[in-house]
């Protein structure tokens, strides 16, 4: 199965309480994460995380499912294309 370059956007509501759960998920997929950027929104108690991944389709779907399982987390992804050999 090919590995794609993907961008994943994550919105975390109630980040003070949900942040550790999100971090646990991201740690499990750390080998696939090329970059990560986070922006807190302290006035609204939420945070935005953007990831760049190099992962196959099953890995991306698994990450998205695990993040969706955390209450208050929204996830959207975009596949940019396959990794060139």
trRosetta pair geometry for C-beta under 8 A, 3 or more apart (Angstrom, degrees):
i j d omega theta_ij theta_ji phi_ij phi_ji
1 56 4.4 67 119 -150 119 138
1 57 6.7 -109 -179 24 127 91
1 58 6.9 30 136 4 170 107
2 56 6.6 142 86 -117 35 87
2 82 4.8 -30 162 -131 138 117
2 83 7.1 -175 180 33 91 84
3 54 5.4 45 155 168 121 80
3 55 6.0 -128 -150 152 90 3
3 56 5.2 -67 -95 -63 62 68
3 82 7.2 103 77 -153 45 71
3 83 4.9 5 85 4 93 128
4 54 7.4 -165 90 -145 31 50
4 55 6.8 -31 55 68 72 54
4 56 7.1 101 7 -119 80 30
4 57 7.1 57 6 -64 123 68
4 60 7.3 -23 59 -38 113 142
4 79 5.0 -14 157 -152 149 105
4 80 7.1 153 171 52 95 64
4 81 6.5 -172 -149 109 89 17
4 82 5.5 -63 -101 -97 70 46
4 83 6.9 -155 -110 -23 19 77
5 34 7.8 -16 -135 4 90 150
5 52 6.9 -8 -170 -175 90 93
5 53 7.2 158 -154 83 43 51
5 54 5.8 -20 -96 -97 64 73
5 79 7.6 117 78 -164 50 59
5 80 4.6 -41 93 59 99 115
5 81 6.1 3 42 59 99 62
5 82 7.7 103 4 -180 78 6
5 83 6.3 117 -39 -74 88 74
6 51 8.0 16 103 104 87 93
6 52 7.4 160 82 -156 47 47
6 53 4.6 -15 60 60 97 102
6 54 7.8 169 18 -84 77 25
6 55 6.3 -50 20 44 124 98
6 60 5.5 99 -17 -111 172 132
6 77 5.5 3 179 -175 118 114
6 78 6.7 157 -158 79 70 44
6 79 5.2 -35 -101 -103 88 59
6 80 6.6 -171 -93 6 30 83
7 50 6.7 -13 -170 -171 94 99
7 51 7.1 155 -158 82 45 55
7 52 5.9 -21 -100 -101 67 67
7 53 7.8 180 -81 19 20 80
7 77 6.7 162 85 -155 51 62
7 78 4.8 -5 56 56 98 97
7 80 6.6 75 -14 -39 94 109
8 50 7.2 157 81 -157 51 50
8 51 4.4 -7 56 57 100 106
8 53 6.2 35 -7 -9 114 121
8 60 7.5 -171 -72 -148 123 92
8 63 7.1 -60 -108 118 167 131
8 64 7.3 -143 -134 -81 125 87
8 75 6.5 -13 -173 -163 100 98
8 76 7.4 164 -155 86 55 41
8 77 4.5 -19 -103 -101 75 94
9 48 7.1 -20 -167 -167 90 95
9 49 7.6 152 -159 83 43 53
9 50 5.5 -16 -104 -105 68 78
9 51 8.0 -160 -69 24 28 72
9 75 7.1 155 83 -153 56 47
9 76 5.0 -7 57 61 103 89
9 77 7.3 -173 20 -81 67 43
10 22 6.9 133 158 -153 144 131
10 48 7.1 149 82 -160 57 47
10 49 4.2 -11 61 60 111 98
10 50 7.5 -171 22 -78 76 33
10 51 7.2 42 -8 -7 112 105
10 67 6.1 -100 -119 -165 119 145
10 73 6.4 -18 -166 -166 96 100
10 74 7.2 154 -156 81 46 54
10 75 5.4 -8 -104 -102 74 78
11 46 6.4 6 -179 173 85 125
11 47 7.7 166 -155 86 45 44
11 48 5.8 -16 -103 -104 66 74
11 73 7.0 157 80 -155 56 48
11 74 4.3 1 52 53 106 103
11 75 7.9 -151 24 -66 69 38
12 15 4.6 85 112 -97 113 87
12 18 5.3 -168 -171 97 103 121
12 19 6.3 92 151 -83 153 65
12 22 5.5 -58 -101 -45 136 157
12 46 6.0 165 86 -162 55 73
12 47 4.7 -6 56 57 108 88
12 48 7.6 -165 19 -75 78 27
12 49 6.8 42 -14 -4 114 107
12 70 8.0 -21 -124 115 93 131
12 72 6.6 57 -166 124 54 97
12 73 5.5 -8 -106 -106 67 82
13 18 6.9 59 77 17 53 151
13 45 7.1 43 -168 109 60 91
13 46 4.9 -31 -107 -104 47 108
13 72 3.8 -116 64 -170 98 105
13 73 7.4 -140 23 -67 76 38
13 74 8.0 63 -17 -7 98 95
14 17 4.9 -27 152 44 107 104
14 18 5.1 92 91 -7 88 110
14 45 5.9 6 -99 146 39 114
14 46 7.3 4 -8 -89 30 69
14 72 5.1 -39 33 -173 105 169
15 18 6.0 -70 -117 59 30 91
15 19 4.6 55 177 -57 72 104
15 40 6.7 -154 86 -130 162 88
15 45 6.3 -176 21 167 83 57
15 46 5.6 123 -28 -143 106 28
15 47 4.1 79 -98 -4 152 108
16 19 6.4 -11 -115 3 11 118
16 45 6.7 -59 -2 -155 102 92
17 20 7.9 -61 176 23 31 97
18 21 5.4 -60 -164 41 57 113
18 22 6.0 56 143 -23 83 104
18 70 5.9 113 -162 163 106 115
18 71 6.9 -127 -105 78 122 69
18 72 5.1 -126 -65 75 159 125
18 73 6.4 -174 168 -55 139 96
19 22 5.7 -58 -147 37 33 110
19 23 6.2 34 156 -22 68 106
19 47 6.9 53 -93 23 105 144
20 23 5.5 -52 -145 35 33 115
20 24 6.6 41 154 -24 64 99
21 24 5.7 -48 -154 27 33 114
21 25 6.9 32 150 -16 62 101
21 70 4.7 152 124 -127 126 123
22 25 5.8 -55 -157 35 36 111
22 26 6.3 31 150 -16 69 108
22 49 7.3 160 158 4 138 152
22 67 6.8 44 -129 -130 83 88
22 70 5.9 176 -73 109 71 175
22 73 6.3 155 -89 -101 109 137
23 26 5.7 -56 -144 40 33 110
23 27 6.2 41 155 -26 66 104
24 27 5.8 -52 -150 31 28 114
24 28 6.9 32 152 -21 60 102
25 28 5.9 -56 -160 28 34 112
25 29 6.9 4 154 4 66 109
25 63 7.2 116 164 -152 106 69
25 66 4.7 161 -138 131 118 117
25 67 5.6 150 136 -78 162 69
25 70 6.8 -104 -25 -34 140 131
26 29 6.1 -72 -151 51 36 96
26 30 6.8 74 147 -72 65 74
26 33 6.9 38 -170 -55 90 152
26 36 7.3 74 -169 -113 138 147
26 49 7.8 -85 -80 158 145 157
26 51 7.6 -161 -129 -86 111 139
27 30 5.5 -7 -157 -41 38 116
28 66 7.3 -92 65 161 140 169
29 32 5.1 -48 175 41 87 112
29 33 6.2 94 118 -35 87 99
29 53 7.6 -26 155 -121 121 125
29 55 7.6 -9 -168 -94 112 145
29 59 7.2 131 -135 180 109 100
29 62 7.9 163 -89 98 120 100
29 63 5.0 43 -85 -101 162 114
29 66 8.0 172 -33 56 122 145
30 33 5.6 -56 -144 26 39 113
32 53 5.0 20 144 -156 99 99
32 54 6.1 -149 -162 66 68 56
32 55 4.1 36 -160 -77 134 108
32 59 5.8 170 -91 155 160 140
32 63 7.5 -120 76 -58 144 142
33 36 5.8 11 175 -50 130 106
33 51 5.6 -74 -131 -157 100 113
33 52 7.4 100 -163 72 61 53
33 53 5.9 -44 -101 -100 48 76
34 52 4.5 -58 66 102 107 98
34 53 6.4 172 5 -108 90 18
34 54 5.6 76 -47 -13 116 97
35 51 7.1 162 86 -155 56 47
35 52 4.4 27 45 35 94 112
36 49 6.6 -14 -167 -170 93 101
36 50 7.4 162 -152 84 45 50
36 51 5.4 -8 -103 -105 76 75
36 52 7.8 -134 -62 24 43 69
37 49 7.1 158 83 -155 47 53
37 50 4.9 -6 58 55 97 95
38 47 6.0 5 -171 175 102 119
38 48 7.0 159 -153 85 54 51
38 49 4.8 -16 -101 -102 84 78
38 50 7.9 -172 -77 20 40 62
39 47 6.6 164 83 -160 48 72
39 48 4.7 -6 57 58 99 99
39 49 7.9 -171 22 -74 64 38
40 47 4.8 -35 -110 -105 56 99
41 44 4.6 -11 127 45 116 103
41 45 7.4 -35 94 34 84 20
41 46 5.0 -3 57 68 116 75
41 47 6.3 -174 15 -88 78 41
41 48 7.1 60 -23 -10 110 93
42 45 7.2 35 -159 -73 34 41
53 59 7.8 -165 167 117 134 114
53 60 6.6 147 99 -98 149 91
53 63 7.5 -157 -101 26 162 169
54 83 6.0 57 -151 -72 111 129
55 59 3.9 -123 -178 93 112 128
55 60 5.0 142 100 -55 123 80
55 63 7.3 14 152 -9 172 135
56 59 5.1 94 55 10 70 105
56 60 7.2 -137 98 -6 35 90
57 60 5.8 -56 -148 36 32 110
57 61 6.2 28 158 -15 67 108
58 61 5.9 -57 -145 40 30 108
58 62 6.1 32 155 -22 65 109
59 62 5.6 -55 -145 36 29 113
59 63 6.4 31 155 -19 64 104
60 63 5.8 -55 -151 35 30 111
60 64 6.4 29 153 -17 65 107
60 77 6.3 150 -177 162 117 168
60 79 7.7 -3 -130 -84 174 101
61 64 5.6 -54 -147 38 32 112
61 65 6.3 34 154 -21 66 106
62 65 5.8 -52 -146 35 30 112
62 66 6.4 28 156 -17 64 107
63 66 5.9 -58 -148 38 29 109
63 67 6.3 24 156 -14 65 108
64 67 5.9 -59 -148 40 29 108
64 68 6.2 30 155 -20 66 108
64 75 5.1 178 -141 118 79 145
64 77 6.3 -89 -82 -16 125 131
65 68 5.7 -55 -145 37 30 111
65 69 6.5 37 153 -28 62 104
66 69 5.7 -50 -154 25 32 118
66 70 7.7 34 149 -22 58 95
67 70 6.0 -49 -164 21 42 110
67 73 5.3 -124 169 135 81 139
67 75 4.7 94 101 -59 133 142
68 73 6.6 -144 -106 91 26 101
68 75 5.9 -95 -62 22 80 122
70 73 4.3 45 82 1 101 136
